[in-house]
Amino acid sequence: MRIATYNIEWFANLFDDDNTLLIDNKWSSRYKITRARQIEAIAMVLTTIDADVILVVEAPNTGNHQSSKAALEHFAHRFDLRTNKALEGFASETQQEITLLYDPKVTDARHDPIGAPVDDNSPDAAPRFDASLKMDLTVDLVAETITFSKPPLEVALTPHKGSPLRLIGVHVKSKSANGATSRADAVRLAIENRRKQLAQCIWIRRRVIGHLNAGEPVVVLGDFNDGPGLDEYEKLFGSSGVEVVLGSDSGADHRLYDPSAVKTLSPRPQAQPTTSRFYLSDQKRYLNTLLDFIMVSPDLRTRAKKWKIWHPFDEPTCYDDPELREALLDASDHFPVTLDIDL
């Protein structure tokens, strides 16, 4: 089975209120890329990666009239994708949903949220992801209320051939200091957002521990808006959110694995993998960062065959195909990550 995660920037803006694609030459929300061009690029990328299961981060909106499930299934049928069934969980407070596309001839999938609907105030509480969690983020003995604007998607995946497993699809809070009016304000917002990001990762980690203790294979995948060594505030908190979810300080039987994270955590200098590419207008250059991961539990690591980042410049099979290379650049500011695994 091939499992993928793909953050598709501004996907929601390619559909109207009836979940119909806007295939025209008007500008998309991607810089100087038309809606038709972005749509065709997304379709080519999804066709080329040929995954059985795709976690779509920043999927189309679900609201009063719109439906992420309907929009993605419309997209899949329009471009004859074999991943033509969509599964959504709790709706986001934003226009960016977390939705699963899957091939119904290969696997069944259902939304299966775990946890109590309310926080029981226990030290290791892990309520359902659409609930709230009380946590002291500033060590002042006053608990703050943590919520997900984009609740993680919990999936019970049952392959037609192979063992069932759990998927947790995530889009963790961004740490950017948007809206800051001064340097001091930017520092305050960055630290505040990092606290919230870490709290969300602790919540996810608690859910992972529950699955591991129950002997359930689990995959955590998506956009963490974080990575080891990504910013200067990491030292202030001791670790990144990615390390928290991985369980880097845990024993081998409770530690998740992702090869890109391992490379980044290595004390020895080496080429760092990246999954996204952003243009910094103030510096007039591009920034490449590692934000997207597919983490597997120890029992799945032995079955995992290959991770691949479909980076247009770093992956030779992408760079050597000019059409695919341009499609990856046109479709999103993130690139897909795939995992081939024997279930």
Legacy VTK file of the C-alpha trace (Angstrom):
# vtk DataFile Version 3.0
C-alpha trace
ASCII
DATASET POLYDATA
POINTS 343 float
0.000 0.000 0.000
1.123 3.551 -0.713
0.120 6.178 1.842
0.569 9.878 1.088
0.219 13.242 2.767
-0.100 16.387 0.655
-0.784 19.952 1.747
-2.478 21.604 -1.251
-2.336 25.365 -0.847
-5.613 27.267 -1.303
-7.413 24.171 -2.587
-10.723 25.531 -1.261
-10.533 28.542 -3.581
-10.725 26.307 -6.653
-14.370 25.375 -5.948
-17.616 27.339 -5.929
-20.371 27.100 -3.307
-21.796 24.051 -5.103
-18.458 22.171 -4.803
-17.876 22.525 -8.547
-14.393 23.177 -9.909
-13.646 26.662 -11.205
-11.629 25.701 -14.281
-10.982 29.087 -15.879
-8.205 31.556 -16.564
-8.854 33.755 -13.559
-6.048 34.000 -11.034
-5.930 31.368 -8.332
-4.678 32.249 -4.855
-1.258 30.995 -5.970
0.924 33.840 -7.244
0.520 34.358 -11.014
-1.045 30.901 -11.519
-4.527 30.602 -12.996
-7.153 28.382 -11.437
-7.126 26.095 -14.478
-3.341 25.781 -14.307
-3.327 24.962 -10.592
-6.162 22.448 -10.993
-4.399 20.655 -13.842
-1.163 20.640 -11.834
-2.853 19.117 -8.768
-4.469 16.450 -10.932
-1.159 15.533 -12.531
0.612 15.296 -9.181
-2.109 13.126 -7.627
-2.158 10.872 -10.692
1.624 10.529 -10.722
2.127 9.709 -7.036
-0.531 6.980 -7.496
-1.201 6.499 -3.782
-3.890 4.219 -2.368
-4.599 6.633 0.480
-3.957 10.403 0.399
-4.304 12.701 3.383
-5.232 16.049 1.854
-4.182 18.899 4.138
-5.862 22.232 3.385
-8.628 20.304 1.657
-11.710 22.160 0.303
-14.003 23.811 2.818
-16.981 22.288 4.611
-19.600 24.868 5.575
-23.230 25.851 5.112
-23.192 24.989 1.416
-19.781 23.499 0.774
-18.582 19.964 1.465
-14.970 18.822 1.471
-16.111 15.280 0.720
-18.294 16.310 -2.226
-15.644 18.655 -3.661
-12.839 16.075 -3.514
-15.010 13.303 -4.956
-16.022 15.686 -7.764
-12.328 16.411 -8.386
-11.465 12.689 -8.372
-14.178 11.811 -10.877
-13.311 14.789 -13.096
-9.730 13.518 -13.445
-10.461 9.791 -13.174
-8.454 9.288 -9.978
-8.720 5.845 -8.441
-8.746 7.494 -5.003
-12.347 8.533 -5.645
-13.832 8.265 -2.145
-13.358 10.988 0.447
-13.606 10.806 4.219
-13.838 13.878 6.412
-13.879 14.193 10.176
-14.742 17.140 12.392
-15.095 20.347 10.389
-12.422 23.014 10.734
-12.998 26.527 12.036
-11.084 27.680 8.953
-11.576 26.946 5.254
-8.809 24.355 5.469
-10.088 20.847 6.150
-8.211 17.587 6.742
-9.789 15.017 4.417
-8.775 11.543 3.293
-8.970 10.427 -0.339
-8.784 6.656 -0.774
-9.218 3.877 -3.309
-12.330 1.894 -2.264
-11.094 -1.103 -4.289
-8.040 -1.297 -2.028
-9.248 -0.316 1.435
-12.173 0.691 3.599
-11.912 3.786 5.784
-14.129 5.308 8.462
-13.922 8.288 10.753
-13.354 6.821 14.216
-12.651 9.535 16.816
-11.239 8.329 20.130
-11.502 9.946 23.553
-14.106 11.437 25.817
-16.194 14.354 24.496
-14.960 16.480 27.409
-11.678 16.837 29.323
-11.684 14.791 32.541
-8.899 16.992 33.987
-6.587 14.011 34.582
-2.804 14.617 34.196
-2.628 12.641 30.942
-6.044 13.562 29.568
-6.580 13.092 25.833
-10.185 14.021 25.056
-11.709 13.817 21.613
-10.002 16.174 19.189
-13.092 18.368 18.721
-13.199 19.008 22.471
-10.935 21.217 24.589
-8.021 20.365 26.852
-6.847 22.194 29.957
-3.074 22.563 30.154
-0.701 24.873 32.004
1.449 26.307 29.224
3.329 28.935 31.198
4.078 27.038 34.435
2.085 29.575 36.430
-0.245 26.919 37.909
-3.108 28.298 35.817
-4.464 25.926 33.183
-5.234 27.359 29.757
-7.829 25.991 27.357
-6.369 24.302 24.279
-8.429 23.577 21.170
-7.729 22.558 17.580
-8.888 24.976 14.892
-8.309 21.998 12.597
-9.171 18.858 14.630
-6.992 15.885 13.629
-8.714 13.271 11.488
-8.765 9.821 13.117
-9.263 6.985 10.654
-9.800 3.274 11.105
-8.219 1.931 7.921
-9.055 -1.626 6.870
-7.148 -2.777 3.764
-8.867 -5.479 1.728
-5.554 -7.335 1.793
-3.587 -6.817 4.969
-3.891 -5.793 8.581
-6.011 -2.878 9.865
-4.300 0.199 11.277
-5.001 3.625 12.687
-4.302 6.868 10.832
-4.143 10.258 12.551
-4.080 13.102 10.048
-2.868 16.427 11.420
-2.447 20.083 10.539
-0.912 21.534 13.687
-1.086 25.229 14.487
1.282 27.570 12.692
3.871 29.385 14.797
4.071 32.437 12.519
3.547 35.810 14.164
0.935 37.104 11.721
-0.530 40.431 12.758
2.480 41.578 14.762
2.912 45.358 14.842
6.460 45.481 16.229
9.492 43.307 16.893
8.450 42.862 20.524
4.922 41.952 19.458
6.301 39.435 16.955
8.398 37.759 19.662
5.401 37.596 22.003
3.142 36.079 19.327
5.798 33.612 18.187
6.312 32.327 21.730
2.573 32.181 22.400
1.923 30.283 19.174
4.771 27.864 19.862
3.254 27.096 23.263
-0.073 26.308 21.617
1.626 24.274 18.898
3.479 22.202 21.482
0.290 21.725 23.506
-1.485 20.345 20.428
1.433 17.990 19.816
1.322 16.793 23.442
-2.390 16.074 22.989
-1.680 14.071 19.818
1.168 12.241 21.558
-1.158 11.176 24.370
-3.501 9.675 21.781
-0.562 7.856 20.160
0.489 6.398 23.525
-3.045 5.080 23.985
-2.860 3.225 20.662
0.634 1.899 21.357
-0.389 0.647 24.800
-3.351 -1.108 23.166
-1.035 -2.788 20.638
-2.622 -0.940 17.695
-0.490 -0.048 14.640
-0.635 3.710 14.095
0.478 6.198 11.454
0.590 9.939 12.206
0.863 12.051 9.085
0.357 15.574 7.848
1.698 19.107 8.244
3.226 19.861 11.649
4.251 23.450 10.889
7.349 22.481 12.816
10.508 20.466 12.780
13.655 19.966 14.853
15.827 23.091 14.749
13.319 25.082 12.732
13.365 28.275 14.790
15.238 30.069 17.552
12.498 29.534 20.148
12.939 25.765 20.232
15.716 26.044 22.855
13.312 27.949 25.069
10.975 24.939 25.164
13.495 22.112 24.982
12.132 20.276 21.951
10.070 20.639 18.803
6.487 19.500 18.420
7.673 16.851 15.974
9.968 15.370 18.624
7.055 15.359 21.078
4.797 13.348 18.747
7.634 11.007 17.782
8.331 10.350 21.450
12.034 10.981 20.974
12.665 10.566 24.707
10.621 7.347 24.954
11.763 3.757 24.767
12.003 2.053 21.372
8.635 0.327 21.813
6.877 3.707 22.197
8.826 5.746 19.649
7.437 6.619 16.219
9.725 6.736 13.189
10.098 9.028 10.192
13.443 9.005 8.318
13.393 12.735 7.544
12.941 13.578 11.213
15.749 11.204 12.150
18.110 12.904 9.679
17.225 16.309 11.064
17.757 15.151 14.641
21.143 13.633 13.843
24.027 15.438 15.597
26.216 14.907 12.553
25.865 17.501 9.746
24.196 16.118 6.623
21.929 17.238 3.802
18.521 18.091 5.257
15.332 16.889 3.540
12.622 19.491 2.839
8.932 19.222 1.963
7.926 22.836 1.295
9.176 25.932 -0.486
8.116 29.469 0.420
9.033 32.779 -1.186
10.316 35.373 1.275
9.311 38.667 -0.322
11.359 40.797 2.083
14.520 38.811 1.290
13.644 38.037 -2.348
14.578 34.383 -2.037
12.999 30.975 -1.387
13.040 29.154 1.921
12.930 25.344 1.926
11.669 23.707 5.127
10.707 20.292 6.475
7.101 20.435 7.694
5.380 17.274 6.438
5.873 13.804 7.910
4.595 10.232 7.857
5.415 8.707 11.254
4.904 4.995 11.901
4.712 2.899 15.066
7.499 0.367 15.780
5.461 -2.603 14.522
4.927 -0.865 11.164
8.539 0.260 10.777
9.631 -3.281 9.910
7.038 -3.331 7.101
7.818 0.131 5.759
9.658 -0.121 2.437
10.244 3.419 1.234
9.542 7.044 2.142
9.713 9.578 -0.694
9.462 13.366 -0.785
8.300 14.435 -4.248
10.498 17.528 -4.291
10.877 19.061 -7.791
14.583 19.818 -7.309
15.824 17.323 -4.711
14.198 14.150 -6.089
15.805 13.123 -9.429
12.683 11.381 -10.777
10.798 14.657 -10.326
13.503 16.979 -11.608
14.159 14.842 -14.694
10.480 15.089 -15.726
9.953 18.775 -16.707
6.166 18.459 -16.838
5.965 16.895 -13.373
8.530 19.352 -12.010
6.442 22.330 -13.135
3.220 20.725 -11.889
4.710 20.297 -8.413
5.704 23.975 -8.374
2.317 25.160 -9.684
0.113 22.981 -7.476
1.238 24.011 -3.987
3.971 25.393 -1.766
4.225 21.916 -0.209
5.247 18.671 -1.912
3.733 15.224 -1.370
5.328 12.687 0.943
4.621 9.001 0.274
5.246 5.806 2.160
5.230 2.345 0.580
4.387 -0.228 3.225
3.650 -3.942 3.244
0.527 -4.564 5.291
LINES 1 344
343 0 1 2 3 4 5 6 7 8 9 10 11 12 13 14 15 16 17 18 19 20 21 22 23 24 25 26 27 28 29 30 31 32 33 34 35 36 37 38 39 40 41 42 43 44 45 46 47 48 49 50 51 52 53 54 55 56 57 58 59 60 61 62 63 64 65 66 67 68 69 70 71 72 73 74 75 76 77 78 79 80 81 82 83 84 85 86 87 88 89 90 91 92 93 94 95 96 97 98 99 100 101 102 103 104 105 106 107 108 109 110 111 112 113 114 115 116 117 118 119 120 121 122 123 124 125 126 127 128 129 130 131 132 133 134 135 136 137 138 139 140 141 142 143 144 145 146 147 148 149 150 151 152 153 154 155 156 157 158 159 160 161 162 163 164 165 166 167 168 169 170 171 172 173 174 175 176 177 178 179 180 181 182 183 184 185 186 187 188 189 190 191 192 193 194 195 196 197 198 199 200 201 202 203 204 205 206 207 208 209 210 211 212 213 214 215 216 217 218 219 220 221 222 223 224 225 226 227 228 229 230 231 232 233 234 235 236 237 238 239 240 241 242 243 244 245 246 247 248 249 250 251 252 253 254 255 256 257 258 259 260 261 262 263 264 265 266 267 268 269 270 271 272 273 274 275 276 277 278 279 280 281 282 283 284 285 286 287 288 289 290 291 292 293 294 295 296 297 298 299 300 301 302 303 304 305 306 307 308 309 310 311 312 313 314 315 316 317 318 319 320 321 322 323 324 325 326 327 328 329 330 331 332 333 334 335 336 337 338 339 340 341 342
